[in-house]
Amino acid sequence: MIQRIQTFFLALVALIAGALPFIVQLWTNTEGHQVFAAEVLWVSLAFYASAALALVSIFLYKNRQNQFVVNRLNMILNLFLLGFFVYRSLNLSGETVVSEKGIGMLIPVFSIVFLVLANRAIKKDEDLVKSVDRLR
């Protein structure tokens, strides 16, 4: 059942986490240099891991429980990324030197939203299968 709506949401997460952080800036440092995910190794690895987890979850469509768990792990990873970005943005001074927070800091938020929507669709499928099993 790879044509389900959760596949669309998971593909969006894979696309957002796999490509977008390397196109849009995460922040601008005090020298005016735009920082992308490729310049910070562990941030780029975390984004790649998030995209890989989304792709793995797409192909776990036969086992919905494992798909649900992998999505939860992906949400936790994105929460850690979001926490780092919030910490980083609170430590950027905005008054004495020029510093900008980039739109790339919102990528984990969008990923979490799409993962929640995918988990909701997976839960709906699981409930449907359980209700059909009850009728037999």
C-alpha positions as MATLAB code, in Angstrom:
seq = 'MIQRIQTFFLALVALIAGALPFIVQLWTNTEGHQVFAAEVLWVSLAFYASAALALVSIFLYKNRQNQFVVNRLNMILNLFLLGFFVYRSLNLSGETVVSEKGIGMLIPVFSIVFLVLANRAIKKDEDLVKSVDRLR';
ca = [
       0.000    0.000    0.000;
       2.686    2.415   -1.026;
       0.112    4.736   -2.608;
      -1.355    5.830    0.737;
      -1.388    9.438    1.945;
       1.294    8.759    4.570;
       3.686    7.939    1.734;
       3.106   11.430    0.356;
       3.780   13.001    3.772;
       6.898   10.895    4.306;
       8.187   11.757    0.832;
       7.701   15.438    1.688;
       9.720   14.954    4.886;
      12.484   13.196    2.931;
      12.543   16.000    0.378;
      12.416   18.781    2.967;
      15.077   17.258    5.220;
      17.271   15.930    2.433;
      17.497   18.907    0.096;
      16.103   22.090    1.588;
      18.718   22.666    4.359;
      21.420   22.786    1.723;
      19.556   25.333   -0.397;
      18.232   27.798    2.184;
      20.354   29.404    4.872;
      20.122   28.403    8.512;
      21.517   31.621    9.933;
      23.901   34.459    9.203;
      26.880   34.762   11.508;
      28.387   37.984   12.852;
      30.710   38.385    9.851;
      27.736   38.387    7.492;
      28.485   34.899    6.170;
      25.423   32.758    5.467;
      25.618   29.387    7.187;
      24.084   26.389    5.413;
      23.667   22.861    6.772;
      26.595   21.587    4.715;
      28.980   23.788    6.687;
      28.100   22.250   10.070;
      28.871   18.528    9.919;
      26.612   17.179   12.639;
      23.657   19.303   11.491;
      23.997   17.985    7.944;
      24.277   14.419    9.285;
      21.136   14.934   11.361;
      19.231   16.211    8.325;
      20.465   13.277    6.232;
      19.462   10.871    9.013;
      15.997   12.424    9.124;
      15.599   12.031    5.361;
      16.883    8.443    5.520;
      14.465    7.564    8.321;
      11.597    8.973    6.271;
      12.639    6.893    3.255;
      12.983    3.749    5.385;
       9.558    4.423    6.834;
       8.040    4.646    3.354;
       9.170    1.096    2.592;
       7.907   -0.279    5.918;
       4.323   -0.016    4.656;
       3.687   -3.722    5.283;
       4.453   -3.362    8.985;
       2.538   -0.326   10.193;
       3.702   -0.614   13.820;
       7.358   -0.400   12.809;
       6.524    2.467   10.459;
       4.875    4.285   13.364;
       7.933    3.732   15.603;
      10.399    4.898   12.928;
       8.330    8.057   12.473;
       8.423    8.682   16.213;
      12.226    8.318   16.206;
      12.358   10.771   13.316;
      10.223   13.210   15.321;
      12.634   12.947   18.252;
      15.586   13.626   15.951;
      13.814   16.678   14.529;
      12.992   17.886   18.050;
      16.704   17.744   18.908;
      17.487   19.747   15.768;
      14.783   22.252   16.638;
      16.139   22.541   20.177;
      19.617   23.240   18.840;
      18.273   25.894   16.470;
      16.297   27.571   19.264;
      19.396   27.533   21.485;
      21.484   28.908   18.634;
      19.000   31.667   17.840;
      18.771   32.719   21.476;
      22.548   32.981   21.617;
      22.755   35.127   18.479;
      22.871   38.702   19.527;
      20.564   40.863   17.524;
      21.319   44.302   18.853;
      25.031   45.017   18.806;
      26.031   43.100   15.701;
      24.053   42.195   12.650;
      22.755   38.636   12.884;
      19.922   36.981   11.069;
      17.993   33.843   11.706;
      17.396   32.035    8.439;
      14.262   30.327    7.230;
      16.141   27.028    7.377;
      15.663   26.961   11.142;
      11.988   26.139   10.537;
      12.700   22.969    8.564;
      12.416   20.682   11.637;
       9.023   22.237   12.440;
       7.683   21.405    8.978;
       9.157   17.910    9.203;
       7.494   17.299   12.569;
       4.124   18.489   11.249;
       4.292   16.153    8.246;
       5.453   13.260   10.446;
       2.492   13.808   12.778;
       0.143   13.809    9.786;
       1.740   10.585    8.512;
       1.401    8.935   11.921;
      -2.235    9.976   12.078;
      -2.850    8.320    8.690;
      -0.963    5.178    9.780;
      -3.085    4.986   12.937;
      -6.219    5.375   10.840;
      -5.128    2.482    8.596;
      -4.301    0.331   11.598;
      -7.721    0.985   13.141;
      -9.390    0.104    9.848;
      -7.538   -3.208    9.618;
      -8.407   -4.054   13.242;
     -12.076   -3.294   12.650;
     -12.149   -5.552    9.600;
     -10.450   -8.352   11.576;
     -13.179   -8.103   14.205;
     -15.843   -8.850   11.608;
     -14.320  -12.193   10.612;
];
